[in-house]
Amino acid sequence: MARAASPSFHTAQAVIWDVDGTLADSTDLGFTSTNAVLVEASLPAITRAQYLLGTRYPTPERLAWHATGDVDDASGPVLGAAFDRHYVRLVSASTAGFYPGISEIVDAIAAHPAGKAQAVLSNACGAYARAVLETNGRLAAMAHVHGADDAPRPKPHPDGLLAQCDASGWDPAQCVYVGDSPSDGIAARAAGMMSVGVAWGAHDRDALAAEGRFDAVVMDARELRRLLLGEE
């Protein structure tokens, strides 16, 4: 799908958010939960750098990759399910709190006079995404909060983004997806959406900007707010 040549992010009718590394500072939770599951399965623990690199994959593929080096290994679904059970029950304001300034951006979009909508699409499970939004008091601000298990195919496929647009009558070209992984930018491009990469999550600015994966990359919440709300 084609996008506007020069995206005007602040005119978007809907902002769709990724969760981990975008809304929520949950790296420690994800890293320690991953190693807990691997060790429980008598597999070697991974480094923090390996965890961050793996976040570009949906949970089952990521766990398979950590365990065997092959994202398609049959161990992925079993390890992924164990990870989800571990991860979801540990969600709290201290383990998955929003980054500074993010709650204020969500609230400003929700109160926008143009009636902007918001939603969430994560490659974690839906129960986790909803727990994070509820813990941070922003579940009611979202029209949809979906995980990889709520979509026909996970990111980098565009299916989850397009399904949310179809359900709410949003024009994908008038939506912006905000994420911290190259797969988020790829999914947004495939859906015909505008996209913003945030460099405070699992991947740095260079990784996000490579190959035109995102329309824009921001370094802090103030810069993101300017883009999404058109503030000077």
C-alpha positions in Angstrom: 0.0 0.0 0.0 1.2 3.5 -0.7 1.8 6.1 1.9 1.9 9.9 1.7 5.3 11.1 0.4 5.7 13.5 3.4 3.9 12.1 6.4 2.0 14.6 8.5 1.9 12.6 11.8 -0.1 15.1 13.8 -3.0 14.8 11.4 -3.4 11.1 11.9 -6.9 9.9 12.9 -5.4 7.1 15.0 -2.1 6.4 16.8 -1.3 2.7 17.2 1.3 1.8 19.8 3.7 -1.1 20.3 4.2 -2.0 24.0 7.6 -3.3 25.1 10.3 -0.7 24.5 7.8 1.8 23.2 5.2 2.5 25.9 6.7 0.3 28.7 10.1 0.1 30.1 10.0 -3.7 30.5 13.4 -4.9 29.3 14.4 -6.2 32.7 11.1 -8.1 33.0 11.5 -9.7 29.5 15.1 -10.5 30.0 14.8 -12.2 33.4 11.6 -14.0 32.3 13.4 -15.4 29.2 16.3 -16.7 31.2 13.9 -18.2 33.8 12.1 -20.2 31.1 15.3 -21.3 29.4 17.0 -22.4 32.6 13.8 -24.2 33.7 14.0 -26.1 30.4 17.7 -27.0 31.0 18.9 -24.6 28.3 21.7 -22.1 28.6 20.9 -18.6 29.7 21.3 -15.7 27.3 22.9 -12.3 27.6 21.0 -9.0 27.7 22.4 -8.2 24.2 21.0 -11.5 22.9 17.7 -10.8 24.4 17.5 -7.3 22.9 18.4 -8.7 19.4 15.7 -11.3 19.7 13.0 -8.8 20.4 12.4 -8.4 16.7 10.8 -11.8 16.6 7.3 -12.8 18.0 7.6 -14.7 21.3 7.5 -18.3 20.1 10.1 -17.6 17.3 12.2 -15.6 19.8 12.4 -18.4 22.3 13.1 -20.9 19.6 15.9 -18.7 18.4 17.4 -18.3 21.9 17.2 -22.0 22.4 18.4 -23.4 19.1 19.4 -20.5 16.8 16.4 -21.5 14.5 13.2 -19.4 14.8 11.2 -22.2 13.3 12.3 -24.9 15.8 9.5 -26.9 17.2 10.5 -25.9 20.8 9.3 -22.3 20.2 5.5 -22.7 20.9 6.1 -24.6 24.2 8.8 -22.2 25.4 6.8 -19.2 24.3 3.7 -20.4 26.2 5.9 -20.9 29.3 7.3 -17.4 28.9 3.8 -15.8 28.5 2.7 -17.5 31.8 5.7 -16.2 33.6 5.7 -12.7 32.0 2.0 -11.8 32.5 1.9 -12.6 36.2 4.8 -10.4 37.0 3.4 -7.2 35.3 3.4 -4.3 37.7 4.1 -0.6 37.7 7.7 -1.4 38.7 8.4 -4.1 36.1 6.4 -2.6 33.1 5.9 1.1 33.9 5.5 3.6 31.1 8.6 5.6 30.1 8.7 9.2 31.4 6.4 11.4 29.3 4.5 8.6 27.6 1.4 8.7 29.8 1.1 12.4 29.2 1.3 11.8 25.4 -1.4 9.2 25.6 -3.6 11.5 27.6 -3.1 14.4 25.3 -4.0 12.4 22.3 -7.1 11.1 24.1 -8.2 14.6 24.9 -7.4 16.0 21.4 -10.2 18.1 20.0 -10.1 16.3 16.7 -11.1 13.1 18.4 -8.0 11.1 17.7 -8.2 7.4 18.4 -5.5 5.1 19.9 -4.8 1.4 19.9 -2.1 -1.1 20.8 -0.6 -3.9 18.8 2.2 -6.0 20.4 4.1 -9.1 19.4 3.7 -10.3 23.0 0.5 -12.1 23.9 -2.7 -10.1 24.2 -3.1 -10.8 28.0 0.3 -9.2 28.6 -0.4 -6.2 26.5 -3.7 -5.6 28.3 -2.1 -6.1 31.7 0.5 -3.5 31.0 -2.1 -1.0 29.8 -4.3 -1.7 32.9 -1.3 -1.4 35.3 -0.5 2.0 33.8 -4.1 3.2 33.9 -4.4 3.7 30.2 -6.5 0.7 29.1 -9.6 2.8 28.6 -7.8 5.2 26.3 -7.3 2.4 23.7 -9.9 1.3 21.1 -8.1 -2.0 20.8 -5.3 -3.7 22.8 -4.1 -6.7 20.8 -1.2 -9.1 21.0 0.3 -11.5 18.5 -2.3 -14.1 19.4 -5.1 -11.7 18.5 -3.8 -11.3 14.9 -3.8 -13.7 11.9 -0.1 -13.3 11.7 2.4 -11.4 13.9 4.6 -8.5 12.9 6.4 -7.9 10.6 3.2 -8.9 8.8 0.7 -6.1 8.6 -2.4 -8.2 9.4 -2.9 -7.0 13.0 -2.7 -3.4 12.0 -5.1 -3.8 9.1 -7.5 -5.8 11.3 -7.7 -2.9 13.8 -8.3 -0.4 11.0 -11.0 -2.6 9.5 -12.7 -3.0 12.9 -12.8 0.7 13.5 -13.2 2.1 10.0 -9.8 3.8 10.0 -8.0 4.6 6.8 -4.5 3.0 7.2 -2.9 5.9 5.4 -4.3 8.2 8.1 -2.8 6.1 10.9 0.6 6.2 12.5 2.3 3.2 14.1 4.9 3.9 16.9 7.4 1.1 17.7 10.9 0.3 18.8 11.8 -2.6 16.5 12.7 -2.8 12.8 9.7 -5.3 12.5 7.4 -2.5 13.6 8.5 -0.2 10.7 8.2 -3.1 8.2 4.7 -3.9 9.4 3.6 -0.2 9.2 5.0 0.1 5.7 3.3 -3.0 4.5 0.0 -1.7 6.0 0.4 1.6 4.2 0.7 3.5 7.5 2.9 6.3 8.7 5.5 5.1 11.2 7.7 6.5 14.0 10.6 4.6 15.5 11.5 5.3 19.1 15.2 4.9 20.0 14.8 4.3 23.8 13.8 0.6 23.4 15.6 -2.5 22.2 17.1 -1.0 19.0 19.2 2.1 18.4 18.7 4.9 16.0 20.9 3.4 13.3 19.0 0.1 13.3 15.6 1.9 13.1 16.7 4.3 10.4 18.3 1.6 8.2 16.7 1.0 4.8 14.0 3.5 5.4 12.2 1.3 7.9 10.5 4.2 9.6 9.3 7.6 8.3 10.9 9.2 11.4 13.0 8.2 14.4 12.8 10.1 17.7 15.2 10.1 20.6 12.9 11.2 23.4 9.3 11.7 24.4 9.3 15.4 23.8 10.3 14.9 20.2 7.6 12.2 19.8 5.0 14.5 21.3 5.9 17.2 18.8 5.4 14.8 15.9 2.2 13.3 17.1 0.5 16.4 18.3 2.1 19.1 16.1 3.4 21.1 19.1 6.3 23.5 18.7 
